[in-house]
Amino acid sequence: MRQVGFAIDEIFGLLQDLQWHEVHEVVRVISAPTIKAKEILEFLGRFNFIEYDGEKARIDKKRLEWIQATEKNLL
């Protein structure tokens, strides 16, 4: 499996439309087993990077803007 950092970047890419996405969509995007995708989503949810209810995930505009601003500062 690819590194977790790349999977997180791909998840944020999927969620940037601010809509709810089901776990199976995340699995498809990151090309990982469902259990691994859920572990990553749980981690992101636990630290309030995303909203995750065990079946679907999304990011709100405020968090997305913060992540994008942080990325720009790192480059």
C-alpha positions as CSV (number, residue, x, y, z in Angstrom):
1,M,0.0,0.0,0.0
2,R,1.1,3.5,-0.6
3,Q,2.3,5.7,2.2
4,V,-0.4,7.0,4.5
5,G,0.6,10.7,3.7
6,F,-0.3,10.2,0.0
7,A,-3.6,8.5,1.0
8,I,-4.4,11.5,3.2
9,D,-3.7,13.9,0.4
10,E,-6.0,11.9,-1.9
11,I,-8.7,11.9,0.8
12,F,-8.5,15.7,1.1
13,G,-8.6,15.9,-2.7
14,L,-11.8,13.9,-2.7
15,L,-13.4,15.8,0.2
16,Q,-12.6,19.3,-1.1
17,D,-16.1,19.5,-2.7
18,L,-17.4,19.8,0.9
19,Q,-19.9,17.0,0.3
20,W,-20.4,13.8,2.2
21,H,-18.5,10.8,0.7
22,E,-19.1,7.2,1.6
23,V,-16.3,4.9,2.7
24,H,-16.4,3.0,-0.6
25,E,-15.6,6.2,-2.5
26,V,-12.5,6.7,-0.3
27,V,-11.5,3.1,-0.8
28,R,-11.6,3.6,-4.6
29,V,-9.7,6.8,-4.5
30,I,-6.8,5.6,-2.3
31,S,-6.8,2.0,-3.6
32,A,-6.7,0.5,-0.1
33,P,-8.6,-2.1,1.8
34,T,-11.8,-0.9,3.5
35,I,-10.3,-1.5,7.0
36,K,-7.3,0.7,6.2
37,A,-9.4,3.5,4.7
38,K,-11.6,3.5,7.8
39,E,-8.5,3.6,10.1
40,I,-7.3,6.7,8.3
41,L,-10.7,8.3,8.3
42,E,-11.0,7.6,12.1
43,F,-7.6,9.2,12.7
44,L,-8.6,12.3,10.7
45,G,-11.9,12.5,12.5
46,R,-10.4,12.0,15.9
47,F,-8.1,15.0,15.4
48,N,-10.9,17.1,13.8
49,F,-9.5,17.4,10.3
50,I,-12.7,15.9,8.9
51,E,-16.2,14.8,10.0
52,Y,-16.5,11.1,10.0
53,D,-19.5,9.1,11.2
54,G,-18.2,5.6,10.5
55,E,-19.9,5.3,7.1
56,K,-19.2,8.6,5.4
57,A,-16.8,11.6,5.7
58,R,-16.6,15.2,4.7
59,I,-14.6,18.3,5.4
60,D,-16.1,21.7,6.1
61,K,-15.0,24.9,4.4
62,K,-13.2,26.4,7.4
63,R,-11.0,23.3,7.9
64,L,-10.4,23.0,4.2
65,E,-9.2,26.6,3.9
66,W,-6.9,26.1,6.9
67,I,-5.4,23.0,5.3
68,Q,-4.9,24.8,2.0
69,A,-3.3,27.8,3.7
70,T,-1.0,25.5,5.7
71,E,0.1,23.7,2.5
72,K,0.9,27.1,0.8
73,N,3.1,28.0,3.8
74,L,5.0,24.7,3.6
75,L,5.9,25.2,-0.1
